[in-house]
Amino acid sequence: MSEFQKGLVWLRRDLRCSDNAPLAQALAICAEVYVVFVFDTTILDALPRDDRRVAFIHDCVSELATTFAEAGGTLIVRHGDPTREVPELATALGVQAVFAGRDYEPGAVARDRAVARSLGEADIAFETVKDQVIFETNEILTAQGEPYSVFTPYSRAWLKQVRPVDLAPHGRKSDLKRLAKAMDGEGEVPSLASLGFDVPASRRIAIPAGESGAHRLLDDFLPRMSHYHERRDYPAVRGPSYLSVHLRFGTVSIRALAREAHAAMLKGGDAGSGAKTWLSELIWREFYFMILHHHPEVVGNAFKPAYDAIEWASGQAADIAFQAWCEGRTGYPLVDAAMRQINRTGYMHNRLRMVTASFLVKDLGIDWRRGEAYFARQLNDFDLAANNGGWQWAASTGCDAQPYFRIFNPVSQSEKFDPEGRFIRKYLPELANLSDRAIHAPWRADAQALAAANVTLGQDYPWPLVAHDVARKETLARYAVVKTPRVSGNAYGGVPGD
């Protein structure tokens, strides 16, 4: 017997019809189920009019609307403030409950509280369901009942606790036939232009959108997963899954990804090594969600308060250096190529996220929060928890962060992870004619080699903003105001396969 006659599912970070926990729960306990997606003006109004992520979401919503229509239902699409739109729609439809996947970001928590209050005033239940993580909030705690602040024991506890039921899909696609059909006109997806956006083809995300796109990428990655641990650090190699933006917007479920990785890991052997490493990235993602839930103050503040005493570079010189970093004009080719990649595509390889973040903070001495904000604007897969966690890891201010005296050398990182300069040449064509040896540090090349490559430093490509060895000493002095943290693992942000 149904618990509710009518229910409304509010999609947010779960733009898919299969293995969708709130949708499955609504279909299980409601006789009629409506579905809505709201283009949230409280988020969209602050974005540039050519933001590629909005175009990606629009494509995902359009595909989902078609899928629902083919099943006989309707995806209702609204444009406005969800704290007003969702209660108004729920009241108009006469539903008894609204269902949504739980969100853990402070702003989303406040939004959901506001929606819950409005719905409660109309005697409508607001049911939130775990969907974007395997384990949430207090589900993995230390033996003392406290949240973990170090990744390795958290990861061990995660792996010890996970069971097949935790990774099992929710609902069946055939259940979509029971979706309710809304009134005429409610199933129309507004155009990007009507939403106030104009995203040219050159700005679009260069991977397939929607649930179908996510599964094409997953199918492409699974045969490569066994080599993930060997290839993941090389930006010129097809090693990553490229699924992070799909995981961010929920066009693929975390259960589907973790299930594949966990099963392959248990098989062991060479294939298991790659799967274990990839699963570890997914667990990093959950670790940062957990940290954000228990320590929302990390938004804007160091996880370790002592690090807020650091005096970062400021003034005009720092602003000029920051702009050069943003535009890929630091004089360090790997850093510049990575920054041009993110500016051009909205994507940055995971190893390069660490290198560029370390360079901004520990070579230029600029506050990690400035870099965090820049990545938030540029990354297709921007996720508050992972972005904040990754930047605080690189800056040594976060939980289980790399110690402050471990500083990436941008030249040795380049020589190790892009030895032939393939990645650098792709994004810095002005250096394409340099030798594999010289391309990592052009200022070290002799005049004859530079002339042969048609490179004039200061004209075709900038001189380095700083000398790394000098900057390293200044960083050690800058961080001397705080105690040396424990040495930890090398990871950035829990973004799967990037």
C-alpha positions in Angstrom: 0.0 0.0 0.0 1.3 3.5 -0.9 2.2 5.8 2.0 1.4 8.9 -0.1 -1.1 9.4 -2.9 1.1 12.0 -4.6 4.8 12.7 -4.3 7.2 15.2 -6.0 10.9 14.3 -6.7 13.1 17.4 -6.8 16.3 16.6 -8.8 19.5 18.5 -8.0 22.8 16.6 -8.2 21.1 13.5 -9.6 20.3 14.1 -13.2 19.6 10.5 -14.1 16.7 8.2 -14.2 18.5 4.9 -13.2 19.9 4.1 -9.7 18.4 7.3 -8.4 17.7 6.9 -4.7 15.1 9.7 -4.1 13.2 8.8 -7.3 13.2 5.1 -6.3 11.9 5.9 -2.8 9.1 8.1 -4.2 8.1 5.4 -6.7 8.1 2.8 -4.0 5.8 4.7 -1.6 3.7 7.0 -3.7 0.8 6.2 -6.0 1.6 9.1 -8.3 5.1 10.6 -8.7 6.0 14.0 -10.3 9.5 15.1 -11.0 10.9 18.7 -11.1 14.2 20.3 -11.9 14.8 24.0 -11.0 17.3 26.1 -12.8 18.3 27.9 -9.6 18.6 31.6 -10.1 20.4 32.0 -6.8 23.3 30.1 -8.4 22.9 31.1 -12.0 22.6 34.8 -11.6 26.2 35.0 -10.3 27.7 33.1 -13.3 29.1 34.5 -16.5 26.7 34.3 -19.4 28.9 31.9 -21.3 29.4 29.4 -18.4 30.0 26.0 -20.0 28.6 24.2 -17.0 25.1 25.7 -17.5 25.2 24.4 -21.1 26.2 20.9 -19.9 23.4 20.9 -17.3 20.9 22.1 -19.9 21.9 19.2 -22.2 21.6 16.7 -19.3 18.1 18.0 -18.4 17.0 17.9 -22.0 18.0 14.3 -22.3 16.3 13.4 -19.0 13.1 15.2 -20.1 13.1 13.1 -23.3 13.6 9.9 -21.3 10.7 10.7 -18.9 8.5 11.6 -21.8 9.2 8.3 -23.6 8.2 6.5 -20.3 4.9 8.4 -20.3 5.8 10.9 -17.6 7.0 14.5 -17.5 10.0 16.3 -16.2 8.7 19.6 -14.9 11.3 22.4 -15.4 11.2 25.6 -13.5 13.5 28.7 -13.5 13.7 30.7 -10.3 14.5 30.4 -6.6 13.8 26.8 -5.5 12.9 27.9 -2.0 9.8 29.5 -3.6 9.4 27.3 -6.7 9.4 23.9 -5.1 6.8 24.7 -2.3 4.6 26.5 -4.8 4.7 23.6 -7.3 4.2 21.0 -4.5 1.1 22.9 -3.4 -0.3 23.3 -6.9 0.1 19.6 -7.6 -1.4 18.6 -4.3 1.4 16.3 -3.3 1.8 15.0 0.3 5.6 14.7 0.1 8.7 16.1 -1.7 11.7 13.8 -2.1 15.3 14.9 -2.8 18.9 13.6 -2.5 20.7 14.9 0.6 23.2 17.7 0.0 26.0 18.6 2.4 27.2 22.0 1.4 26.4 24.7 3.9 24.4 26.8 1.3 22.5 23.7 0.2 21.7 22.8 3.8 20.3 26.3 4.5 18.3 26.1 1.3 16.8 22.7 2.2 15.9 24.0 5.7 14.0 26.9 4.1 12.2 24.6 1.7 11.3 22.2 4.6 9.8 25.0 6.6 7.7 26.2 3.7 6.5 22.7 2.9 5.8 22.1 6.6 3.5 25.1 6.8 1.5 23.5 4.0 1.5 20.1 5.8 3.8 18.6 3.1 6.6 16.2 4.2 10.2 16.8 3.0 12.0 13.5 2.6 15.8 13.7 1.9 17.6 10.5 0.9 21.3 9.6 0.8 22.3 9.4 -2.9 25.6 11.2 -3.8 27.8 9.2 -1.4 28.1 5.6 -0.2 28.7 6.6 3.4 27.6 10.0 4.8 28.0 12.3 7.8 28.3 10.0 10.9 28.2 6.6 9.2 32.0 6.1 9.4 33.5 7.2 12.8 36.5 6.4 14.8 36.4 3.9 17.7 35.8 6.9 20.0 32.8 7.9 17.9 34.5 11.0 16.4 34.9 11.9 12.7 38.2 11.0 11.1 40.6 13.8 10.2 43.2 11.5 8.5 42.4 9.8 5.2 44.2 6.5 5.5 42.4 5.2 8.6 39.1 6.6 7.2 39.8 4.7 3.9 40.5 1.5 5.8 37.3 1.9 7.8 35.3 2.6 4.6 36.6 -0.6 2.9 36.0 -2.6 6.0 32.4 -1.4 6.4 31.3 -1.5 2.7 28.9 -4.3 1.8 27.2 -5.3 -1.5 24.0 -3.8 -0.3 25.7 -0.4 0.0 26.7 -0.5 -3.7 23.4 -2.0 -5.0 21.4 0.1 -7.5 18.2 1.8 -6.3 15.0 1.1 -8.3 14.4 -0.2 -11.8 14.2 1.8 -15.0 10.9 0.0 -15.8 9.4 1.8 -12.7 9.5 5.0 -14.8 6.3 3.9 -16.5 4.5 4.9 -13.2 5.6 8.5 -13.4 2.8 11.0 -13.6 2.2 13.2 -16.6 2.1 16.9 -15.8 -0.1 19.6 -17.4 0.5 20.7 -21.0 3.6 22.9 -21.3 5.2 21.8 -18.0 7.5 19.4 -19.9 9.1 22.0 -22.0 12.8 22.7 -21.3 13.5 26.4 -21.6 16.2 27.4 -24.0 19.6 28.5 -22.8 18.8 32.0 -24.2 15.6 32.2 -22.2 17.7 31.3 -19.1 20.0 34.2 -20.0 22.9 32.3 -21.3 24.8 32.1 -24.6 27.4 29.4 -24.6 29.1 29.1 -28.1 30.2 25.7 -29.3 33.8 26.6 -28.6 33.0 26.9 -24.9 31.0 23.7 -24.6 32.3 20.8 -22.4 34.1 18.4 -24.8 32.6 15.2 -23.4 29.2 13.7 -24.0 26.4 14.9 -21.7 23.6 13.2 -19.9 23.2 9.7 -18.5 24.0 8.2 -21.9 27.2 10.2 -22.1 28.3 9.1 -18.6 27.8 5.5 -19.4 29.7 5.8 -22.7 32.6 7.2 -20.8 32.4 4.5 -18.1 32.3 1.8 -20.8 35.4 3.4 -22.3 37.2 3.5 -18.9 36.5 0.1 -17.6 39.0 -1.7 -19.9 41.6 0.9 -18.9 40.9 0.8 -15.2 43.5 -1.9 -14.6 46.2 0.5 -15.7 44.9 3.5 -13.8 47.5 3.4 -11.1 50.3 3.4 -13.8 48.9 6.1 -16.1 46.9 8.5 -13.9 49.8 11.0 -13.2 50.7 11.6 -16.9 48.6 14.4 -18.4 49.5 13.5 -22.0 48.3 9.9 -21.5 44.7 8.7 -21.6 44.7 7.4 -18.1 41.7 9.2 -16.3 38.1 8.2 -16.5 36.9 11.8 -17.3 33.8 11.1 -15.3 34.2 13.7 -12.6 31.8 16.2 -14.2 29.2 13.4 -14.6 29.7 12.4 -10.9 29.4 16.1 -9.9 26.0 16.5 -11.6 24.8 13.0 -10.9 24.4 11.7 -14.4 26.0 8.6 -13.1 25.6 7.2 -9.6 28.4 6.9 -7.1 27.2 3.3 -6.5 27.7 2.3 -10.1 31.3 3.6 -10.1 32.2 2.2 -6.6 30.6 -1.1 -7.5 32.8 -1.6 -10.6 35.9 -0.5 -8.8 35.3 -2.6 -5.7 34.5 -5.8 -7.7 37.7 -5.4 -9.8 39.8 -4.7 -6.7 38.6 -7.9 -5.0 39.7 -9.9 -8.0 43.3 -8.8 -7.2 46.3 -9.1 -9.5 47.4 -6.3 -11.8 43.8 -5.3 -12.6 43.0 -5.0 -8.9 45.8 -2.5 -8.4 44.3 0.0 -10.8 40.8 -0.5 -9.4 42.1 0.0 -5.9 43.7 3.3 -6.8 40.6 4.5 -8.6 38.4 3.5 -5.7 40.7 5.4 -3.3 39.9 8.5 -5.3 36.2 7.9 -4.8 36.8 7.5 -1.1 38.8 10.7 -1.0 35.7 12.4 -2.4 33.6 11.0 0.5 36.3 11.9 3.0 36.0 15.6 2.0 32.2 15.5 2.1 32.5 14.2 5.6 35.0 16.9 6.6 32.7 19.6 5.2 29.7 18.2 7.1 31.6 18.1 10.4 33.7 21.3 9.8 31.7 23.8 7.7 34.1 26.4 8.9 36.7 25.2 6.4 34.8 27.3 3.8 36.9 30.4 4.1 39.1 29.2 6.9 42.0 26.8 7.4 41.0 23.4 8.8 43.9 23.9 11.2 43.3 27.4 12.7 47.0 28.0 13.4 47.6 28.3 9.6 45.4 31.4 9.4 48.3 33.3 11.0 50.3 32.9 7.8 51.0 36.3 6.1 50.4 35.8 2.4 51.8 38.0 -0.3 49.6 41.0 -1.0 49.6 44.3 -2.8 50.1 45.1 -6.4 53.0 42.7 -7.0 51.0 39.8 -5.7 48.0 40.8 -7.8 50.2 40.9 -10.9 51.6 37.5 -10.1 48.2 36.1 -9.4 47.0 37.3 -12.8 50.0 35.8 -14.5 49.2 32.5 -12.8 45.6 32.7 -13.9 46.5 33.4 -17.5 49.4 30.8 -17.8 52.2 33.3 -17.9 54.4 32.3 -14.9 57.4 31.2 -17.1 57.1 27.6 -15.8 55.8 25.6 -18.8 54.0 22.8 -17.0 52.2 25.3 -14.7 51.3 27.5 -17.7 50.1 24.7 -19.9 47.9 23.4 -17.0 46.4 26.9 -16.5 45.7 27.3 -20.2 44.1 23.9 -20.2 41.6 24.9 -17.5 40.9 28.2 -19.1 40.3 26.7 -22.5 38.4 23.6 -21.5 37.3 23.8 -17.9 39.2 20.6 -17.2 42.5 20.1 -15.4 44.4 16.9 -14.9 44.6 15.8 -11.2 48.4 15.8 -11.0 48.4 19.3 -12.5 45.8 20.5 -9.9 48.4 19.7 -7.3 51.3 21.3 -9.2 49.5 24.5 -10.0 48.1 24.9 -6.5 51.5 24.3 -5.0 53.0 26.8 -7.3 50.5 29.6 -6.4 50.8 29.0 -2.7 54.4 28.0 -2.2 56.3 29.6 -5.1 54.2 32.8 -5.3 53.2 33.0 -1.7 49.6 33.8 -2.5 46.7 32.8 -0.3 45.2 29.4 -1.2 41.7 30.9 -1.0 42.4 33.0 -4.2 43.3 29.9 -6.1 40.3 28.0 -4.7 38.0 30.7 -5.9 39.5 30.7 -9.4 39.2 26.9 -9.7 35.6 27.2 -8.5 34.8 29.6 -11.4 36.7 27.5 -14.0 36.3 23.8 -13.3 33.6 21.9 -15.0 33.5 19.5 -12.1 33.7 22.1 -9.4 32.6 20.6 -6.1 32.9 22.7 -2.9 34.1 19.8 -0.7 36.7 18.4 -3.1 37.9 21.8 -4.2 38.3 23.1 -0.7 39.9 19.9 0.5 42.3 19.8 -2.4 43.5 23.4 -2.0 43.9 23.0 1.7 45.9 19.8 1.1 48.2 21.6 -1.3 48.5 24.6 1.0 49.2 22.3 4.0 46.4 24.1 5.9 43.9 21.2 5.8 43.2 17.9 7.4 45.8 15.2 6.5 47.5 17.7 4.2 51.0 17.4 2.8 53.5 19.0 5.2 54.5 22.5 4.4 58.1 21.7 3.8 57.1 19.3 0.9 57.0 21.7 -2.0 56.5 20.6 -5.6 59.4 21.6 -7.9 57.5 22.6 -11.1 60.5 21.6 -13.3 61.1 18.2 -11.9 57.4 17.5 -11.9 57.4 18.4 -15.6 60.4 16.2 -16.4 58.9 13.3 -14.5 55.2 13.4 -15.7 55.5 15.0 -19.1 59.0 13.8 -20.1 58.6 14.3 -23.8 56.8 17.6 -23.4 53.7 16.4 -25.2 51.2 18.1 -22.9 53.3 21.3 -22.8 53.4 21.4 -26.6 49.7 21.0 -26.9 48.9 24.1 -24.8 52.1 26.1 -25.3 52.7 25.9 -29.1 55.2 28.7 -28.9 57.6 26.2 -27.2 56.9 23.4 -29.6 60.3 23.5 -31.3 62.3 23.2 -28.1 64.0 19.9 -27.4 62.4 17.4 -24.9 65.1 18.5 -22.4 64.8 22.3 -22.9 61.0 22.5 -22.9 60.7 22.0 -19.2 62.8 25.1 -18.3 63.4 27.3 -21.4 65.5 29.8 -19.4 68.2 27.1 -18.9 68.6 26.6 -22.7 71.5 28.3 -24.4 70.9 31.1 -26.8 71.6 28.9 -29.9 68.9 26.4 -28.8 66.4 29.2 -28.2 67.1 30.8 -31.5 66.8 27.5 -33.4 63.4 27.0 -31.7 62.2 30.6 -32.6 61.8 31.4 -28.9 62.8 34.8 -27.4 62.3 34.8 -23.7 60.4 37.9 -22.5 58.8 38.1 -25.9 57.5 34.8 -27.1 57.4 33.2 -23.6 58.0 34.9 -20.3 61.0 34.6 -18.0 60.1 32.8 -14.7 58.2 35.0 -12.2 60.3 33.6 -9.4 63.3 31.4 -8.8 62.0 28.2 -7.3 64.9 27.7 -4.9 64.5 31.2 -3.6 60.7 30.9 -3.3 61.1 27.7 -1.4 63.2 29.3 1.3 60.7 32.1 1.6 57.9 29.6 2.0 59.7 27.8 4.8 60.1 31.1 6.6 56.4 32.0 5.9 55.2 28.7 7.4 57.5 28.8 10.4 54.8 30.5 12.4 53.0 27.2 12.7 54.0 23.7 14.0 55.2 21.1 11.5 52.2 18.9 10.7 52.4 15.1 10.3 53.6 13.6 7.0 50.6 12.3 5.0 49.8 10.7 1.6 49.9 12.4 -1.7 46.4 13.1 -3.0 44.3 16.0 -4.2 40.6 16.5 -3.9 39.1 13.1 -4.4 38.1 13.8 -8.0 37.8 10.4 -9.7 40.3 9.8 -12.4 41.3 13.4 -12.9 
